[in-house]
Amino acid sequence: MNRYSVAKVIKTFDDPIRRFTTVKYPSILPTSLDIYVYTTQGDRYDTLALTYYNDSSLWWIINRANSNQSSDSLYPSKGAQIRIPASQRIPSIISEYNIINNIV
């Protein structure tokens, strides 16, 4: 799922610069099904998503589930404990994402 594919482009006659609307993300609260791991040197959200979800494009779910980490980096802090939302939660997280971003 390309999270940027839903960003709408705004361009008007008065303002010809292409601007993207803000993409909104759902809150991803912890559940007892989630997995906790300690990061090591070289861990990235996309490789973690590939390992746990078989889809590297879902990296934003792991990133957004860990508000204690920087949301503008592909790398979690080395040695940090991070939460990996359970794979069975992915459809509901994506559904909520689609709803709040008005994706049909």
C-alpha positions in Angstrom: 0.0 0.0 0.0 1.6 3.2 -1.2 0.7 5.7 1.5 1.4 8.6 -0.8 -1.0 7.4 -3.5 -3.9 9.0 -1.5 -2.4 12.4 -1.1 -4.4 14.8 -3.2 -2.6 17.5 -5.2 -3.9 21.0 -4.9 -3.1 23.5 -7.7 -5.1 26.6 -8.4 -5.0 29.4 -11.0 -4.0 31.8 -8.2 -1.4 29.5 -6.7 0.1 27.4 -9.5 2.5 25.6 -7.1 1.6 21.9 -6.6 0.8 21.3 -3.0 -0.2 18.0 -1.4 -2.9 17.6 1.2 -2.0 16.2 4.6 -2.2 12.5 5.0 -3.9 11.5 8.3 -2.9 8.4 10.3 -5.0 6.4 12.7 -4.1 5.9 16.3 -2.6 2.4 16.7 -3.2 1.5 20.3 -1.4 -1.5 21.9 -3.1 -4.8 22.2 -2.1 -8.1 23.8 -1.5 -9.5 20.3 1.3 -7.1 19.5 5.0 -8.1 19.4 7.7 -6.2 21.1 11.3 -6.4 19.8 14.6 -4.6 20.6 16.2 -3.0 17.6 19.7 -3.7 16.5 22.2 -1.9 14.3 20.8 -1.5 10.8 17.1 -2.2 11.6 14.7 -0.2 9.5 11.0 0.1 9.6 10.6 -1.2 6.0 12.7 -4.3 6.6 10.8 -5.0 9.9 7.5 -4.7 7.9 8.8 -7.1 5.3 9.8 -9.6 8.1 6.5 -9.3 10.0 4.0 -8.5 7.3 5.6 -9.7 4.1 5.1 -6.1 2.8 7.8 -3.4 3.2 5.3 -0.7 2.2 3.5 -1.1 5.6 6.5 0.3 7.4 4.5 3.4 8.4 2.3 1.2 10.6 5.3 0.1 12.8 6.6 3.7 12.8 3.2 5.2 13.8 2.7 2.5 16.5 5.8 3.8 18.2 5.2 7.4 19.2 8.4 7.4 21.3 10.4 7.1 18.0 11.0 9.8 15.4 8.1 9.8 12.9 10.3 11.3 10.1 13.0 8.6 10.0 13.1 5.1 8.5 15.4 4.0 11.3 14.3 3.3 14.8 16.8 4.1 17.6 19.3 1.3 18.1 18.5 -0.8 21.2 15.0 0.6 21.5 12.1 -1.6 22.4 9.5 -1.1 19.7 6.0 -2.5 19.2 5.0 -4.4 16.1 1.2 -4.4 15.7 0.0 -8.0 15.2 -0.4 -8.9 11.5 -4.1 -9.8 12.0 -4.7 -6.1 12.9 -3.4 -4.8 9.5 -6.7 -4.9 7.6 -8.5 -2.9 10.3 -5.6 -0.4 10.5 -5.7 0.1 6.8 -9.5 0.4 6.8 -9.3 3.1 9.4 -6.6 4.9 7.4 -8.8 4.8 4.3 -11.8 6.1 6.3 -10.0 9.1 7.8 -8.4 10.0 4.5 -11.7 9.7 2.6 -10.5 6.9 0.3 -13.2 4.9 -1.3 
